[in-house]
Each structure stands twice: as structure tokens, then as C-alpha cells.
Amino acid sequence: MDKKPTAAKNNASIFITIFVILFALCIAAMLVMAVITRGASFTATLFHSDDTYNKDFFMDFFNSIRDASSMDVYKKGVIYPPLANLLFFALSKLISPSVTGTSFTQRYAMQVNQQAIVIYFLFAILCVAALSFIIKYYLKSKQNKAWAEVLSFLFLFFYPFYYCIERGNIILLAMIFSAFFVFFHDSESKTARRASYILLGAAAGLKIYPAFFGLILLQKKRYKAALRTMVYGLLFFFVPFLFYHFGADFFTFLENVFGFSSENKQHFTFGSVSVMNVFYYLSDKYVPLGKVLFVLTELVAVAAVFTVPKDWQRYALIAYMIVNIKSVSSSYALIFFIIPFVVFLSRSTKKRGVDWFYFLLFCLILLPLPCFYYFHPEIIQPFFSSMGLPVVLNLNQVIALPVVQAMYLFLCLEALINFIHKVKAGQKPLSFFYQKPKMKKA
């Protein structure tokens, strides 16, 4: 009786062991390259340190503090929901007004201001500690407890994670809240479950799109919990608007959001994993077709959430739905794929042959891949120059689009196969989406 669980546990350990080895090889290769080039290979391919191209490190954080330091934040074109702006407003009170009140042209001065730097690093350290604790606590409740400490540390060095740290984007906090929900919405502790609902509502209040994770409760037919979570989300989204001219700025916020979605987004962008990005690359005349396909892929992903056989697949589909939004699909948004990968590695069930393929895709999305072509940039420079880029981008950004879309296609295929098998076995198609209420006994 003990053989099956032991075999499953060993099978899961193989994935973890290989992942740790691949992670070590990637980090070692990057460090060797950095030593040989005195750090140039690392900074040029990740941070774009050339001031003529991009010097926006930490500026998502600093720009938000500067914008949110006054109550007229939405008149500045800000697209963050009010909960995020209130957080940045509170942080702005920890920094001198002469710094937060700097002009737009002088905003980069915040990168060398001691007050601003200390506030950012305190924020980043708290986020790192919170995510590490959540992952470790979750893994310890599953199999392979011995790996919990190691994995909770290694996840912090995933490419989208430290790219997110480099940007200083509030998406990091929204992802942490979402991860808490995913890991503990099924907890035996009533307090942990309720906390997960509240934090998912707060995540939606910060970035809106984490609300997609609410589909998990609907898939599990926990309608009361889904309704409660929706109420939390609405409260976190609308109540903070009262601080901005008693809600009068709500329509200005909507104008900013729709304007941002269209402005400077109608072109091909390296690192964007949205299906719309493919059509922007082909030609402007295909953009309307890309928008139609975007809607279709989102709808198919929603249906697949209800029909895939495994939890981690549902979480991966929801992560896809988030990063498939063109205005969200930057490299740091891939941080949401950490959630399904943690669950994928934690499961001790018997692994299938196709799981090795998923494992490879996760590694390509999340591991920091060494850019060996950096030593011969003349080979690949014409390719990037044709795209209007003065620098050679890192390998993660180059392959992100096809890898993420490949994962989506295979997940949808599995959803379809599972759906067909269940229907052939006698399960009614509507039962995937709707459960008929049970009649109470008289």
C-alpha cells in the first residue's frame, strides 16, 4: 500500500531535483559571463543600462509615488486603481515634499535620493519576505517538505521576479496577494480561507485583473465564497474612490485606462506575450483580427479553466488570461506563472509524459536564461536593429511569446480531451459549469 505514494513522491522529487540543477546552471553561466565581461553582459541584457536607451530602473515605483503624492492623481493620466494610489500616497508622506514634488523632467533624481531608495528597498524586502514565507508555508503542507526552504529561496531569483523588482511595479504586491489566495483558499483553517478571499479582493483593488482567480471558486462551485470575494473586490475598488473628489474622478480613471490601452500599444513589442502582439508584428491591417483573436483566446481560456483536470493547469490558464492582455503583457507580468509552477512542483501525483513538456515550458518562462550570443552581438544585432532596438535583448524576452502561447494551446487541448472523455463516460456537459442545487429533504 505504501508503494504508490512513495513512487509518486519520488517522481515529484525528480522534477524538483532537475529544476534545482537547471537553476544552478543558469545562474552559474550568468555569473561566469558577468565576470568575463565585468558585468556588462548582465546589465546590458537585463537592465538596458545604456542611458541613451532606458534608465527607468525602479521608476514604476518612484513615478507612482510622485503622481500619487497629490489628490489630483487622475488628472495626471494615472491608470492605477485608487487603492494602489492610496498606498503610494501613504508612502509619499515618508519622503520629503521636495522629492515627491519634483517635475516630470526631473523625476530620475529620485533614483539617487536616499529617502526614496530606502523606502523602495523596504517595500521590496517586505514583498520578498512575504512571498518566500507564503511559498515555504505552502510547500511544507504538501509533499517534499525537505525542499520547502530551498524552493522558497530559489523562486525569488526567477527572471520575471527580479525584473519586477527592477521595475518596482505594484504588480508584485498584487501577485503575492493572489498567491496567498491560490495556496490557502482550500485551507482547513477558516481564518486562512477568509483571509485569502480578502487578499484576492485587495489584489483586484490594486490591479483589477487578479479578479480572474475568482474563477477558481466558481469552478469548485463555491458560490457563496465567490460572492463574498466579489464583494471584497468591489469594496477595495470603489470605496477608495471616495478619497478622490468623492468619486468624481472615477470617469477620469476610465478615460485614462482606455487611453493607455490604445496609446503607444499598437505596435510589436519584444517581451509582450499577448496573442495580439503576433498580429502587430505582421502588419497594421491585421490588428483588428488580433483583437478578435484576443477575445476568443480569453473566452476559450475561461472555458478551459472549468474543464482541465488539474488545479495547476487552472492556475496556469488564469496566469495566461492576465498576461494575454496587451497592456499587461510585459516581462514582469510573467511573475503570475510562479503560482502554477509552485503547485505543479508540490503535487506528488504520478507525472505523465506530457508533464515533462510543461516542466520545460515553465523553466523557459521563469528561469534566468544566459545570453551566450552576447559574446557575438554582430550575429544577432541586425535582427534587433530591424525592430528599432539599439540593444540586444535577453533570451527570456526573445522566446517568451511563443513559449507562453504554446503552453496555452496545450492546456486548451488537454481541456478538450478531458471534456470529451467525461462526456463519453456519461457526465453531462453543463455539469462542468453548473451544478444543479440539491433538493432538501422534507
N, C-alpha and C positions, 0 to 999 in steps of 0.2 A: 504493500500500500504506500510505502514511502518513496518508491522509485520514481513515480511520475512527478511529484512536486520537486524532488531533488534534481531530476533531469531538466525540468523547466527552469529551475533556479540557475543551474549551470549554463543552460542555453542563454538566459538573460545576461549572465556574467560574461559570456563571450563577447556580446555586443559592448558591454561596458569596458572590458579589457582592451578591445580593439580601438574603441573610441579614445581611451586614455593614451594609447600608443600613437595614434594618428595626431592627437592634440600635441603630444610631446615633440613629434617630428616636425609639425608645422611651426611651433614656437622655436625649436632649435634652428630650423632653417632660416627663419626670420632674423634671429639673433646673430647668426653667422653672417648673413648678408649685411646686417646693420654694422657689425664690427668691420667688415671688409670695406664698406663704403662710408664709414664713420657716421652712420645714422641716416645718410641721405636716402637709401633705399626705403627705409621705413617711413620717414616723414613725407617723402615725395609721393608715395603710393597710397598713403592713408590720409594725411592731413593737408596735402597740397600746400606746403609751406611757402611756396613762391608767392610773395606779396602781390605780384602782378596778376595773379590768378584768383587767389582766395585766401583770406586771412580771417575767416569767420569763426575760429575756434571759440567755443563757449558762448557765442553770440546769440543763440536761441534763448539762452537763459538771461543774458545781460540786456538784450533788446526788450525782452518781456518785462523785466524789472523797470527799465526806463519808460516803456509805454504805459505800464500799469501804475506808475507812481502817482498819477493824477486820475481824477474821476472821469475825465474826458477820453478815456482809453479807446472807445469805439469810434470816435471822431478821427483817430489816427489810422484807421483802417485795420485794426486788430481783429483777428478771426478766432481767438481763443474764447471759449465759453466763460461766463463771469466767475465761476468757481476757480478756474485757473488764474484769472486776473486778480481775484481777491487774495490768493496765495502770494502772487508776485507783489501785490500792493503791501502785504504784511512784511515781506522780505525787504522791500524798498525802504521801510522805516528803520532798518538796521544799517543803512548806508547813508552817508552824507548827502543832503539835498543837492549839493554842488556836483555830485557824481551822477545821481539819478536824473537830474535836470539837464544833463548835457544835451547838446544839439545832435541831430541825426548824423551830421557830417563828422562830429567829434566822438561818436559812440564807441569807437575802438579804444578810446582812452580807458574804458572800463576793464580792458584786458590786462592792464598793468596797474590797476588801482588795488591796493592791499585789502581794503574793506570788501570790495566786490569779489575778489579772488577768494578770500576766506569764507564769505557767505556761500559762494558756489561750491567750494570743496566740502564744507559742512553738509550741504544739501546732497552732494554726490556720495559722500561717505555714508550718510544715513540710508540712502537708497541702496547702496551696495550691501550694507549690513542687513537691511531688511530682506532683500531678495535672497541673500545667502542663507539667512535664518529660515525663511519660508521653504526653500528647496531642501535644506537639510532636515527640517522637521517632517516634511512630507515623505522624503525618501526613507527616513527611519521608521515610518509607519508601514512601509512596504518591505519587499524582499531586498537582499543585498545591503543590509544595514551598514556593513563594513565600508561600503563605498560612499556612504552619505557625506562624510566630511570632505572627501576628495572631490566628489562631483559638485558639491555646493561651492567649492572654491574655483574649480575649472570653468564653470558656467560663466563666471564673471569676466572671463577673457575671450568670450565669443566675439567674433567680428562685429555684429550689429550692436552688441552691448557696449564695447568701448568706443565704437563710432558714435553711439548715442551719448556717451559721457563726453566725447569730444565736442559734440554739438551743444550739449546742455539742454536738450529738449525735454519738456514736461511729459512727453510720451513715456519716459522711463517710469515715472510715478504711476501713470495710468496702467502700464503693463504690470507693475508689481501688485496693484490692487486687483487686476484681472487674474493674475496668477494665484493670489490668495483665494479668490472665488473658485477657480477651477480645482484647486487642490483640496479645498475644505467644504465645498457645498454639499458633499455627501458624508461629512464627518459625523461620528456618533455623538459628538458634543453639540448640544443645541445652541450653545453660545457661539461656537465656531461657525455653525451654519448661518446663524443670523448675522454674524459679523461679515461673512462672505457676501451676503445679499447687500448689506450696507456699502461694503467696499466696491462692489461692482457698480452700484448706483453712483458712488463717488467717481469711479473711473470714467463712467459715461458723462458725468458732470464736467470732468476735465477735458475729455477728448471726443465725446459723443460715440464714436464707432466701437468702443468696447462693449456697448449695449448688445452687439451681436452675440456675445457669450450668453446672453439670456436665453438663446435658442436651446441651450443645454437643458434648462429646466422644462421647457416645452417638450423637448424630445423625451424626457423622462416622465412626462405627464404630471409634473408637479406644478399644477396651475396656480395654486394659492401662493406658493413660493415665487413663481414668476410674476404674479400680480404685485406681490409685496416688493419685489426687486424693482419692478417698473415704477412703482410709486416713489421709492427711494431715488431712482434716477431722475424722475420729473422734479422732485423737490430740490435735488442738488443742481439741476439745470436752471429752473425758473426762479426759485427763491432768491439766489444771489443777484438776479437782475434788479431786484428792489433797491440795491445799493447804487445802481446806476440810473439816476434820474427817475426813480420809482418805476423802472421797467420800460421807460420810454425809449431806451437805447436798443431794445430787442430787435426792432426792424432795421436799425443801422447795422446791428450784428449780422442779420441775414444778408443784407446787401454786401457786406464785407466778405462773407463766406462765399457767396455766389460769384462775386467779382474775383476772388482769389482762385476759385476753381477754373475760371476761364482765362484769366490774365497770365501770360507767360507760361502757360501749360500746354499750349497747342503745338508742341514740338517734341522730337525724340530726345530722351534724357537717359544717359547711362546711369545704371543703378536703379532705375524705375522698373518694377516687376509687373506693372499693370498690363493687362492684355491690350489696353488702348495704346500703349507705347509701341507695340508692333506696327500698328497702322500709322502712327505718326512718323515712323521710320520709312514706311513705304512711300507715302505721298499724302499731301493735304487733302486730296479728293477722297481718300479712304477714311478720313476722320469720322464722318457720320456713321460709317459701317462699324468703326471701332467702338463708338458709343453704344450702338445697338448690341454688339457682342459683349460689351461690359455688363449691360443689364442682364443679358441671357446667362452669362457665366455666374453672376451673383445669384440669380434665381435658381440655377442648377445646383449651386453650392448649398443653398438653403435646403433644397430637397434632399441633397446627399447627406446633410447633417442628420436627417431623420432615418436614413437607410443604410449607412455604413455600419459594419458590425462591431467596431471597436471605439472606445472612448477617445483614444489619442487621435484617431482619424477625424473625429468630430472637431476636436480642438484645432487640428491642422487645417481643416476646411474653414473654420472661423477665422484663423490667422490669415488664410488666403483671402477671405472676403474683405478683411481690413486692408491688406497691402495691395489688393487689386484696385483700390480707389486711386486714381491717377495722382491726385493732390496729396495722397498719404504715402505713396509707394516708394519713398526714399529708402536708402540702405538701412537707416537706423530703425525703420518700422519693422524690419525683419526680426526684431527682438521678440515679437509675439510668437515666433516659431520655437523659442526656447520652451514655452509652456507644453506643447505637444511632445517635444523631444524628451523632456523630463519624464512625462508619463510613459512614453514609449520605452525608455530605458528601465523604468521602475517595474514594469509588468514582467512577472516571472512565467507567464504562459508560454507554451511552446511556440517558437518562432517558425514562420513559414519561409519558403524560399524568397518570396517577394519582399519580405521584411528586410532582407539584405539590401535590396534596391532602395527601399525607403530610408534605410540607415545611411546609405551613400548620399542620397539627396539631402538629408538633414545635415550631414557633415559638410557638404559643399555650400550649403546656405549659411552655416553657423561658424565653422572653423575659420580662423585667420589663415588664408592660403598664401604661401610665399610666392612672390612675383619674380621668378627666375629670369624672365625676359627683361628685367630692369638692367641687367648687365649688357644687353644688346638692344637698347631702345630704338636704334635705327631700323630694326626689323619690323617693329610694330607701330612706331611713331606715325608713319603715313596713314595708318588706319584711324588713329585718334585725331590726326590733323584734319582728315576728311570730314570728321564730325564737328570740327570747330573747336577742338580741345587742345590747349597748348601743353598739356602734361599727359603722361602715360598713367592711366588709372590702374588701380589694383585689380587683381584677378577676381576677387569677390564681386565687384561691381560688373565686370565683363560678363560673367556667367549667371548672374542672379536671375535674370528674366527667363531664360529657357529652363533653368532648374526648377524655379517655383511653379512655372506653368506645367512642367512635366509632372510634378507632384500632384497638382490639381487634377490633371487628366487621369492619372492612375487611381486617385481616390474616387473620382466620379465613376470610373469603370468598375471599381470594387463595389460601389454603392449599387450600381445597376445589376451586377451579378448577384449580390446578396438579395436584392429586391426580387429578382426572378426566382431564385431558389426558394425564398419564403412563400411566394405566391404559389409556386408549384407544390409546396408542402401543405397548402391549404389555408395559409394566412391571407386574410382579406387585405387588399392594397391600402384601403383607407386606415387600417389599424396601425400603419406606420406613423400616421399623422394625428389620428384621433382615436381616443379610447371611449367607447360608449359607457356612460355612467352606470354603475351597478345599482340595481333596484334594492332598496332597503327592505329587509324582511318585516312582514307585518307583526 
